[in-house]
Amino acid sequence: MTQFSQLELDEAGLRGLVAAAMDRICGQLRGLAEQPACVTEGGAELARALREPLPQGPSPVAEVLATIFERALPVSFNTAGPGYLAYIPGGGLLHAAVADLIADSINRYVGIWRAAPGLVQLESNVITWLCEILGLPPGAGGVLTSGGSLANLSATVAARARLGEQFLDGTIYSSSQAHHSVARAARLAGFPAASVRAAPVDELFRVRVAAIAAMIAEDRAAGRRPCMIVASAGTTNTGAVDDLEALAELAEAEGLWLHVDAAYGGCFALTERGRLALRGLGRADSITLDPHKGLFLPYGTGALLVKDPAALRRAHAAQAEYLPPMQEDPDFVDFCELSPELSRDFRGLRLWLPLKLVGVAAFTAALDEKLDLAQHAHEVLRGLPELEIVAAPQLSLLAFRHVPGRLRGDEPAIDRHNQRLLAAINRRNRVYLTSTVLDGRFVLRICVLSFRTHRDRIDAGLADIAAAIAELS
Ligand SMILES: *Cc1c(COP(=O)(O)O)cnc(C)c1O
């Protein structure tokens, strides 16, 4: 049995280890479509059984890989599989996994331009491409983050910087449907809890722009300092896209920073229908985008794109005597000046490699397919008796509930019924759906976003929904 006792892997050792891991990876991927969509039973027992002391010496490769693939992995949401329609799915493009292997093996430093100008340029290209996709003007820039939450935080810090020391009076406007990371970002950025205003939404779960305008006027009259509007371009609850044009008008008229949380929805700007739904997106001051959702990348890949990179730099740059000089040339960027991070992984390669190897057209086609699949699910569900569509797809997400005639008017009983329905669907383990609460009602959601989800799986899920309804009646 192969095992290692030296830190330096020689070439044969590296090839052998990668080959052994690759056997496991390929075996895992081969079975992906047959694996259950979600396994949670036995999680606590498993986690306790996997506690272990600090290893004092080497363990055999086969045994270590078996721990990962045979013991730890099976109890999980199958987030890489085609049946994962829960929360906001991602995917995990394998080209990106190879990019990570390369990036970690060459282990160059990309936080500072001078440390690897060519590799930093590859990541800068990715940033430029993302800005183009979103319709931001020339000169836009940004930074790759670990995810949308961190992007929302940096955007909030950038908006706050414009208020200087007076930010404690600052106010932020979003909707009751905004992602919870928006309020958390404000808290982490030092805004008092009461600074975040959650405006009401319309019947399509889009923020009421007039309500925000009224709140701004009220706050100004009370001596506060309106600072930022956070629009949603694809809410997590229902996929609602706010009226970005109207919000851009309002932000411009009021001199406020417009941030668009497009973590889920932004990548649909690659498609014609997406661009239509996201009209006005390019007028934002900053945009959160999660390539680990809409570009199917592995977890850990978010982005913050900004109209004016200098604003990000003013909020984040910091000096130290032990660092090399930062770039003055506007063509070049030191990523450490645009974010709270100094050392970090070379996450740009994770985007650059798949985009170069495959080309953007395949991503566009996959996203168009997700829009079609959500429409198809909507049409089928709409035809089921007693099924109430709570939110039709604006992108690739829809929400619904089942209201049996015998329960009509008894909201708590309808909620309990839908909780049982969700369990009965998921028990079939071909798809995994999750729920949310809208206006106090428990609703089920379908979010289609994995590149591995195709028509056959959606049809299987729709059949399971119908069968689960029949089972409960
Ligand atoms: C996923 C999501 C976030 C948070 O992003 P993470 O990558 O999970 O940190 C923020 N906003 C929206 C709309 C999201 O869908």
Ligand as a Chemical Component Dictionary entry (heavy atoms), coordinates in Angstrom:
data_LIG
# 
_chem_comp.id                   LIG 
_chem_comp.type                 NON-POLYMER 
_chem_comp.pdbx_formal_charge   0 
_chem_comp.three_letter_code    LIG 
# 
loop_
_chem_comp_atom.comp_id 
_chem_comp_atom.atom_id 
_chem_comp_atom.alt_atom_id 
_chem_comp_atom.type_symbol 
_chem_comp_atom.charge 
_chem_comp_atom.model_Cartn_x 
_chem_comp_atom.model_Cartn_y 
_chem_comp_atom.model_Cartn_z 
_chem_comp_atom.pdbx_ordinal 
LIG C1 C1 C 0 -26.294 32.824 -2.537 1  
LIG C2 C2 C 0 -26.701 34.224 -2.371 2  
LIG C3 C3 C 0 -25.976 35.092 -1.547 3  
LIG C4 C4 C 0 -24.850 34.616 -0.681 4  
LIG O1 O1 O 0 -23.796 34.130 -1.451 5  
LIG P1 P1 P 0 -22.765 33.068 -0.856 6  
LIG O2 O2 O 0 -21.947 32.757 -2.063 7  
LIG O3 O3 O 0 -23.566 31.905 -0.371 8  
LIG O4 O4 O 0 -22.008 33.732 0.225  9  
LIG C5 C5 C 0 -26.352 36.408 -1.506 10 
LIG N1 N1 N 0 -27.400 36.836 -2.205 11 
LIG C6 C6 C 0 -28.134 36.042 -3.004 12 
LIG C7 C7 C 0 -29.284 36.596 -3.768 13 
LIG C8 C8 C 0 -27.812 34.688 -3.106 14 
LIG O5 O5 O 0 -28.527 33.890 -3.901 15 
# 
loop_
_chem_comp_bond.comp_id 
_chem_comp_bond.atom_id_1 
_chem_comp_bond.atom_id_2 
_chem_comp_bond.value_order 
_chem_comp_bond.pdbx_ordinal 
LIG C1 C2 SING 1  
LIG C2 C3 SING 2  
LIG C2 C8 DOUB 3  
LIG C3 C4 SING 4  
LIG C3 C5 DOUB 5  
LIG C4 O1 SING 6  
LIG O1 P1 SING 7  
LIG P1 O2 DOUB 8  
LIG P1 O3 SING 9  
LIG P1 O4 SING 10 
LIG C5 N1 SING 11 
LIG N1 C6 DOUB 12 
LIG C6 C7 SING 13 
LIG C6 C8 SING 14 
LIG C8 O5 SING 15 
# 
